Amino acid sequence: MRSSRRERGEGQFGCIVGLIILAIACFIAYKVIPVKVKAADLRQEIQDDAKSAGMMNDERIRASIMAKARENNLPLADENLKIVRGGNQCTITADYVVPVEFPGYVYRMEFHEEKSNPIF
């Protein structure tokens, strides 16, 4: 019995488009996920230093955070890291931009980390 539908490869174009979209999504993830992981690592360092601010002076906190930023190759400049103490509170703020290069385009991922904890 013969099928009325001829099989000439219909649907291959949709498969190719789907594979191209999947490849683009994987490429974007390959470029963006490591930056997000490194930023989360720096965010954790800022939070840990804010929690232990009662035992550390500002220079030691700054050195710790800047060392973590250098370790993770994050472009955090010293002037973009602010440590403010006041009212039994320590607030650490870090602003930085990580350029992510794609073919023909550079995406700027902007990060603003701010952690505030009481000083005991």
C-alpha positions in Angstrom: 0.0 0.0 0.0 1.4 3.3 -1.0 1.2 6.4 1.1 -0.3 9.5 -0.4 2.4 11.6 1.2 5.6 11.7 -0.7 8.7 11.5 1.4 11.2 13.9 -0.2 12.9 15.2 3.0 10.2 17.6 4.1 11.0 18.9 7.5 14.8 18.9 7.2 14.8 22.7 6.9 13.1 23.0 10.3 15.6 20.6 11.8 18.5 22.6 10.5 17.0 25.9 11.8 16.5 24.2 15.2 20.1 23.0 15.3 21.4 26.4 14.4 19.3 28.0 17.1 20.5 25.4 19.6 24.2 26.0 18.5 23.7 29.8 19.0 22.2 29.2 22.5 25.1 26.9 23.5 27.6 29.5 22.3 25.9 32.3 24.3 25.8 30.1 27.4 29.5 29.2 26.8 30.4 32.9 26.9 28.0 34.1 29.6 27.9 31.3 32.3 31.6 31.6 33.3 31.2 35.3 33.9 28.1 34.7 36.0 29.9 32.1 38.1 32.9 34.4 38.7 30.6 37.3 39.6 28.7 35.0 42.1 32.1 34.0 43.6 33.0 37.7 44.1 29.5 38.4 45.5 30.0 35.7 48.1 33.4 37.1 49.0 31.8 40.6 49.5 29.1 39.0 51.6 31.6 37.1 53.8 33.8 40.2 54.3 30.7 42.3 55.2 29.8 39.7 57.8 33.3 39.7 59.3 33.7 43.5 59.1 33.9 43.7 62.9 37.1 41.8 62.9 38.8 43.3 59.9 39.8 46.9 59.0 38.8 48.5 55.7 42.2 47.9 54.0 42.1 44.2 54.8 38.5 44.0 53.4 39.6 45.9 50.3 42.6 43.7 49.8 40.5 40.5 50.2 37.9 41.6 47.7 40.4 42.9 45.1 42.4 39.7 45.4 39.3 37.7 44.6 38.5 40.0 41.7 42.0 39.5 40.3 41.8 35.7 40.8 38.5 35.6 38.8 39.8 38.1 36.1 37.0 40.5 36.9 37.7 44.2 36.0 36.9 45.7 39.4 38.8 49.0 39.8 39.9 50.1 43.3 37.8 53.3 43.0 34.7 51.3 42.2 34.9 49.4 45.5 33.4 51.4 48.4 33.4 50.4 52.1 31.3 52.5 54.4 31.0 52.1 58.2 28.5 53.9 60.2 25.8 53.4 62.7 27.0 49.9 63.7 26.7 48.9 60.1 29.2 48.1 57.3 28.2 48.5 53.7 30.3 47.2 50.8 29.5 48.3 47.3 31.2 47.1 44.1 30.4 48.3 40.6 32.0 46.8 37.5 31.4 46.0 33.9 32.5 42.8 32.2 32.7 42.9 28.3 31.6 39.7 26.7 32.8 39.4 23.1 30.6 37.8 20.4 31.3 37.8 16.7 30.6 41.4 15.6 29.2 42.5 19.0 30.5 43.2 22.5 27.9 42.8 25.3 28.6 44.7 28.5 27.4 42.8 31.6 27.0 45.4 34.3 27.2 44.3 38.0 26.3 46.2 41.1 27.0 44.3 44.3 26.0 45.8 47.6 26.0 44.0 50.9 25.3 45.5 54.3 25.7 43.8 57.7 25.7 44.9 61.3 29.0 45.2 63.0 29.2 43.3 66.3 
